[in-house]
Every structure is written in structure tokens, then in C-alpha cells.
Amino acid sequence: MPTDALLDRFLNELAPLKPVAVWAHGSLAGGDYQEGRSDLDLIAILDHPLKPSTARQLVALHRGLRTDPLATHLHCSYLAPGTQDAPNQRHLTWAHDHVTRRPVTPVTRRELHDFGRVLQGGSPKELLPTVTDQELGEFVVRDQREYWRPAVDKPQLWLQDIWVDVGLTTFARATVTRREGRLITKREALDILPGLGAPAEVVEDVVRRRYDDPAPSGEGDWPDRRAKLTRAYLGPAIDELVTRYG
């Protein structure tokens, strides 16, 4: 598979930095990976502090992978020694074709413990602290309240496929996580969204682009109408979730 070839190339390029472990989470580990559409979500633990020279090496590494058409989907956070126990620590991360810093969230940590895929080195259970059900539940509600609910009030965002897709699936996954204390895939999220009151035609559009025809939804007034339907649903739905569990 092209995905396997890219991962092999990435691991070979990373080898000089002697990572302690490299893991996959998200769709690639959870069994819902769609090549060319899903992200490749990775975590690497290094064996030395992340100096500016190391950061430059990592940026050069990712820029060098751009010749691979799947490379834009490859995201990786780099953890330095001793930072695994700090849940709010922001780690150097390559994502969406640029470098940033962000934490490894409780959702990612739970994914790694429950079904993380070891690409190299030790396992998450050996190297990464566990996440309690309370910590996980509080995080998904806070994420809906502080990130997604304000985003609903920004109409232009929702003209983009990615905001519709991730906004809806993240809400459904947060709902199940808070109610049942477990994680679900995007496929499962899409299956339950109609039962949560999401507009069926919007969910069908997401399913089509993810599993059938990846062509963007750009004809006629559909992007605008889809944005209005999504925002009209998510605003009250998030408010109810936050009121109930926040």
C-alpha cells in the first residue's frame, strides 16, 4: 500500500534521531482508515531533549516527504524525554504542512492505550500514563464548549468540507464518550448521528465523500445550505451536551 511505503520512508528518515517509540492513533490504528482521505496521526517519543537543531531536522524531514502525495495527511507530535506525564505540555508537531506546538490530548492518549498501533519501539502502555474515565469525559465536554461551540458562530468556516465532517463526527464521538466512557470511530459516529438528530442529507454527504466519491460538494447552493443545516443542528446540540455534563 502507498500508506505503508510512506510510513517506511518516514521511519527510515527519522532513524538518525533514534526515537524511543513511534505510534499511530486515530483512523489508522482504529480500523477506519481510508487511504488518501484519512490523516496519518502519529506520535514519536525521542530519547533526547528537543533542541532547535532537532526541530530544524524534523521540519526538513517533513518537507522532504512532500514528494509523496499522501504526505500532506501525515501528522506527528514529538515528545521529549520526561514530558509524557505532563498532559498540558505542548509538543512540537508537524500537521497540515507546517510546524506548530500542541498537547497530546486525553482522547489521543486513550486511543493509544486502547488500540494504538506500535510502528517502532515500546508500547504506549509502557511509556504513556493512563487516562481516567473522568479525565476523558471532562475533556470532551470542555472541547465542545471552548472550541467547537464558538466555531459554530463563524459561518464562513462551515462552507468547508473539513469543518462539517469533523464538527459532526467529533460531536457524536464526544456524546458517546461522555455517556458510555468509550471511544468510537468516525464510521460509528456517522452511523449514530441521524439518531442524535443530525440532518440526514448532511450526514449522507459526509459518508459519500469519505467512503464512496471523494469529490467536494461544490455544486449550486448546497455548500451554503449544508453550512446552515450543520450550524443550526450543532449549536443547540452542543449547548445541550454542555448543560447536561458540563
C-alpha positions in Angstrom: 0.0 0.0 0.0 1.2 3.6 -0.6 0.5 4.3 3.1 2.9 1.5 4.2 5.5 2.8 1.8 5.2 6.3 3.2 5.4 5.1 6.8 8.5 3.0 6.0 10.1 6.1 4.4 9.2 8.3 7.4 10.6 5.8 9.9 13.8 5.5 7.8 14.2 9.3 7.7 13.5 9.5 11.5 16.0 6.8 12.4 19.0 9.1 12.9 17.2 10.8 15.7 16.9 7.5 17.5 13.2 7.6 18.6 12.3 5.5 21.6 8.9 4.7 20.1 6.7 5.7 17.2 2.9 5.0 17.4 -0.2 5.5 15.3 -3.6 6.5 16.6 -6.8 7.8 15.0 -8.2 6.0 12.0 -5.0 4.2 11.0 -5.0 2.4 14.4 -8.7 2.2 14.9 -9.6 0.3 11.7 -11.5 3.1 9.8 -8.5 4.3 7.7 -9.4 5.5 4.2 -6.3 5.9 2.1 -5.9 9.3 0.6 -8.7 10.7 2.7 -7.8 9.9 6.3 -5.0 11.5 8.2 -2.0 9.5 9.4 -1.9 10.5 13.1 1.5 9.6 14.7 3.3 10.2 18.0 7.1 9.8 18.3 9.0 9.8 21.6 12.6 10.9 21.3 15.5 9.9 23.5 16.9 13.4 24.0 15.7 17.0 24.6 14.2 18.7 21.6 16.8 21.4 20.8 16.4 24.0 18.0 18.7 21.9 15.8 16.5 18.9 16.3 13.4 20.9 15.4 15.1 22.0 12.2 15.9 18.4 11.4 12.3 17.4 11.8 11.0 20.3 9.7 13.5 19.3 7.0 12.4 15.7 7.2 8.7 16.5 6.7 9.4 18.9 3.9 11.4 16.2 2.2 8.4 13.9 2.3 6.3 16.3 0.2 7.1 14.3 -2.9 4.7 11.7 -1.7 1.1 12.5 -2.4 0.0 11.2 1.0 2.5 13.2 2.9 0.0 16.1 3.5 -2.0 13.7 5.6 0.9 12.7 7.8 0.8 14.5 11.2 3.3 13.7 14.0 3.8 15.1 17.5 7.3 14.7 19.0 7.6 14.1 22.8 10.9 14.8 24.5 12.0 12.6 27.5 10.1 13.3 30.7 7.2 15.1 29.1 4.8 12.2 28.8 3.4 12.8 32.3 2.5 16.5 31.6 -0.9 16.4 30.0 -0.9 20.1 29.2 2.6 20.1 27.7 2.7 21.5 24.1 4.9 19.3 21.9 6.5 20.2 18.6 4.0 18.9 15.9 4.1 18.7 12.2 0.5 19.0 10.9 -1.3 20.4 7.9 2.1 21.1 6.2 3.5 23.3 8.9 5.1 23.1 12.3 3.2 24.0 15.5 3.0 23.1 19.2 0.1 21.3 20.7 -0.6 18.9 23.6 -1.3 15.2 23.3 -5.0 15.2 24.3 -6.7 12.8 26.7 -8.6 11.4 23.6 -5.3 10.6 21.8 -3.8 9.1 25.0 -6.8 6.9 25.5 -6.7 5.8 21.8 -3.1 4.9 22.2 -3.8 2.8 25.2 -6.9 1.1 23.8 -5.8 0.4 20.3 -2.6 2.3 19.4 -0.5 0.7 16.7 3.2 0.4 17.5 5.3 1.2 14.5 8.6 1.1 16.4 9.9 0.7 19.9 8.0 0.3 23.1 4.2 0.3 23.6 2.0 3.1 24.9 1.1 1.1 28.0 4.8 1.0 28.9 5.6 4.7 28.2 2.5 6.8 28.4 0.4 7.5 31.6 -3.2 6.2 31.5 -6.3 8.4 31.2 -9.1 8.1 33.7 -12.7 8.0 32.6 -13.3 11.2 34.4 -10.4 13.0 32.8 -11.6 11.8 29.3 -15.2 12.8 29.9 -14.3 16.2 31.2 -12.0 16.9 28.2 -14.5 16.0 25.5 -17.1 18.3 27.1 -14.6 21.1 27.5 -13.5 20.7 23.9 -17.1 21.1 22.7 -17.7 24.1 24.9 -14.5 26.0 24.4 -13.5 25.1 20.8 -16.5 23.8 18.8 -19.3 25.9 20.2 -17.5 29.3 19.4 -16.7 27.9 15.9 -20.4 27.3 15.2 -20.8 31.1 15.3 -18.3 31.6 12.5 -20.4 30.9 9.3 -17.5 31.0 6.8 -15.8 28.0 8.4 -18.7 25.7 7.7 -18.6 26.2 3.9 -15.5 23.9 4.0 -16.0 20.2 3.9 -13.5 19.6 6.7 -15.4 21.7 9.3 -18.7 19.9 8.5 -17.1 16.5 8.6 -15.0 16.9 11.8 -17.5 19.1 13.6 -20.3 16.5 13.2 -18.2 13.4 13.9 -16.4 15.0 16.9 -19.8 15.9 18.5 -21.1 12.4 18.1 -17.9 10.8 19.4 -17.9 13.2 22.4 -21.5 12.3 23.1 -20.8 8.6 23.2 -17.6 9.1 25.2 -19.4 11.1 27.9 -22.4 8.8 28.0 -20.6 5.5 27.9 -17.0 6.2 28.7 -15.7 4.7 25.4 -14.2 5.9 22.1 -15.9 5.3 18.7 -14.6 5.6 15.1 -15.8 8.1 12.6 -17.7 5.4 10.9 -19.6 4.6 14.1 -20.1 8.4 14.6 -21.7 8.8 11.2 -24.0 5.8 11.9 -25.4 7.3 15.1 -25.6 10.9 14.0 -29.1 10.6 12.5 -30.3 9.2 15.7 -28.9 12.2 17.5 -31.0 14.5 15.4 -28.3 15.5 12.8 -29.7 16.4 9.3 -29.7 13.2 7.3 -28.8 14.8 4.0 -25.7 16.3 5.5 -24.6 13.0 7.1 -25.2 11.3 3.7 -22.9 13.9 2.1 -20.1 13.2 4.6 -20.5 9.4 4.1 -20.4 9.8 0.3 -17.1 11.8 0.4 -15.4 9.6 3.0 -16.3 6.2 1.7 -17.6 6.5 -1.9 -17.0 9.6 -4.1 -14.4 11.9 -2.6 -15.3 14.8 -4.9 -16.0 18.0 -2.9 -19.6 19.1 -2.5 -19.5 22.4 -4.5 -22.5 22.4 -6.8 -25.3 25.0 -6.6 -26.3 26.4 -3.3 -25.6 23.1 -1.4 -22.4 24.3 0.4 -24.3 27.3 1.8 -27.4 25.2 2.7 -25.3 22.5 4.2 -23.4 25.0 6.4 -26.7 26.4 7.7 -28.1 23.0 8.4 -25.0 21.9 10.2 -24.7 25.1 12.3 -28.5 25.0 13.1 -28.0 21.5 14.4 -24.7 21.7 16.2 -25.3 24.9 18.2 -28.3 23.6 20.2 -26.8 20.1 20.3 -23.6 21.2 21.9 -25.4 23.5 24.3 -27.5 20.6 25.5 -24.4 18.4 25.9 -22.6 21.0 27.9 -25.6 21.8 30.1 -26.1 18.1 30.9 -22.5 17.2 31.5 -20.6 20.4 32.0 
